[in-house]
Amino acid sequence: MDANILNPADGSIRIDDQFKISCLSTLDEVVGYFGQDRVKVTDHNNGGHSVTVINVNIGDYWFVFTFGFVDGLLRGIEIRLDNKEFIGGWENWSEAEELRRLKLCELWLYQQTGMVKSLFPWGRVNAYYDSRGGFSYIALRYEK
């Protein structure tokens, strides 16, 4: 598989050569692909659901994906990435490490789209550091 994981033309994420996730993907398709034992599904009791999967290895990167569904439609993807497996727990956390991850997110986003903050006909994608939550991530939002 080549280095292009995020398709700037339609906002889809290519997990492997047989599976991609886009605004047309359903919750059942995402859970079915990764397997019920690898995902955490959260019902937000307002028509919204999130599906989180940890340590998805694609090429040189490890990902944590959180897929946000509203009324059955995929509305956004929160992407955390690193060049090593994610290890849970606050004992491994440092602001310096998260700021390193932010730079890695910005670099990855630039490699994928040619920009760090991007607005497209299908939506937008940006890299952030959440200082209150203590993590860096990429937010992909489908707006059309």
C-alpha positions as CSV (number, residue, x, y, z in Angstrom):
1,M,0.0,0.0,0.0
2,D,1.4,3.4,-0.9
3,A,1.7,6.4,1.5
4,N,-1.7,8.0,0.5
5,I,-4.1,7.1,3.3
6,L,-6.3,10.3,3.2
7,N,-7.9,11.0,-0.1
8,P,-8.2,14.8,-0.4
9,A,-10.7,14.5,-3.3
10,D,-13.5,12.9,-1.1
11,G,-12.2,12.7,2.5
12,S,-12.0,8.9,2.6
13,I,-9.5,7.1,4.7
14,R,-7.9,4.0,3.2
15,I,-7.3,1.4,5.9
16,D,-6.0,-1.2,3.5
17,D,-6.3,-2.1,-0.2
18,Q,-9.7,-3.7,0.4
19,F,-11.3,-1.2,2.8
20,K,-11.8,2.5,2.9
21,I,-14.0,4.6,5.2
22,S,-15.9,7.7,3.9
23,C,-18.9,9.8,4.7
24,L,-20.9,6.9,3.1
25,S,-19.7,4.3,5.6
26,T,-22.1,2.9,8.2
27,L,-21.5,2.1,11.9
28,D,-22.1,-1.6,11.1
29,E,-19.5,-1.6,8.3
30,V,-16.8,0.0,10.5
31,V,-17.5,-2.4,13.5
32,G,-17.7,-5.3,11.1
33,Y,-14.3,-4.5,9.5
34,F,-12.4,-4.0,12.7
35,G,-14.3,-6.6,14.7
36,Q,-16.5,-6.2,17.8
37,D,-13.5,-7.2,20.1
38,R,-11.3,-4.4,18.8
39,V,-13.7,-1.5,19.0
40,K,-15.4,0.5,21.7
41,V,-18.9,1.7,20.7
42,T,-20.4,4.5,22.7
43,D,-24.1,5.4,22.4
44,H,-24.5,9.1,23.2
45,N,-28.3,8.8,23.7
46,N,-29.0,11.6,21.2
47,G,-28.8,9.8,17.9
48,G,-25.1,9.9,18.0
49,H,-22.6,7.0,18.3
50,S,-18.8,6.9,18.4
51,V,-16.6,4.0,17.5
52,T,-13.0,3.9,18.7
53,V,-10.3,1.5,17.5
54,I,-6.8,1.6,18.9
55,N,-3.4,0.7,17.4
56,V,-4.3,0.4,13.7
57,N,-1.0,0.0,11.9
58,I,-0.9,1.5,8.4
59,G,2.5,1.8,6.8
60,D,4.9,3.6,9.1
61,Y,2.2,4.9,11.5
62,W,0.0,3.6,14.3
63,F,-3.4,5.2,14.5
64,V,-6.3,5.6,17.0
65,F,-9.5,6.3,15.1
66,T,-12.7,7.6,16.6
67,F,-15.5,7.6,14.1
68,G,-18.5,9.9,14.9
69,F,-21.9,9.0,13.6
70,V,-25.1,11.1,13.9
71,D,-28.4,9.5,12.9
72,G,-26.4,6.7,11.2
73,L,-24.3,9.0,9.1
74,L,-20.5,9.3,9.5
75,R,-20.0,13.0,10.3
76,G,-16.3,13.0,11.4
77,I,-13.2,11.1,12.3
78,E,-10.8,12.0,15.0
79,I,-7.3,10.7,14.1
80,R,-4.5,10.2,16.6
81,L,-1.2,9.0,15.1
82,D,2.3,8.1,16.1
83,N,5.3,6.3,14.7
84,K,5.0,3.7,17.6
85,E,2.2,1.8,19.2
86,F,0.0,3.7,21.7
87,I,0.4,2.7,25.3
88,G,-2.4,3.7,27.6
89,G,-2.1,5.4,31.0
90,W,-1.2,8.8,32.2
91,E,2.2,7.6,33.6
92,N,3.5,7.7,30.0
93,W,2.1,11.2,29.3
94,S,4.1,14.4,28.9
95,E,3.3,17.7,27.2
96,A,6.5,17.5,25.3
97,E,5.5,14.1,23.9
98,E,2.0,15.4,22.9
99,L,3.6,18.5,21.2
100,R,5.8,16.1,19.3
101,R,2.7,14.2,18.2
102,L,1.1,17.5,17.1
103,K,4.1,18.1,14.8
104,L,3.8,14.5,13.5
105,C,0.1,15.1,12.8
106,E,0.9,18.3,11.0
107,L,3.6,16.6,8.9
108,W,1.3,13.7,8.1
109,L,-1.5,16.0,7.1
110,Y,0.8,18.0,4.9
111,Q,2.1,14.8,3.2
112,Q,-1.5,13.7,2.6
113,T,-3.1,16.9,1.4
114,G,-0.3,19.4,0.8
115,M,-1.7,21.6,3.6
116,V,-1.9,21.5,7.4
117,K,-5.3,23.1,7.6
118,S,-7.5,22.3,4.7
119,L,-11.0,23.2,3.5
120,F,-12.5,21.0,0.8
121,P,-15.8,20.7,-1.0
122,W,-16.7,17.7,1.3
123,G,-15.6,19.3,4.6
124,R,-12.4,20.2,6.5
125,V,-9.4,18.6,8.2
126,N,-7.1,20.2,10.7
127,A,-4.4,19.2,13.3
128,Y,-4.9,20.3,16.9
129,Y,-3.4,20.0,20.4
130,D,-6.1,19.8,23.1
131,S,-4.3,21.3,26.2
132,R,-7.2,20.5,28.5
133,G,-7.5,16.9,27.3
134,G,-3.8,16.4,26.9
135,F,-3.6,15.0,23.4
136,S,-2.9,15.9,19.8
137,Y,-5.1,14.8,17.0
138,I,-6.4,15.4,13.5
139,A,-10.1,16.3,13.1
140,L,-11.7,15.4,9.8
141,R,-15.3,16.7,9.5
142,Y,-17.7,15.9,6.7
143,E,-19.9,18.9,6.1
144,K,-21.6,18.1,2.8
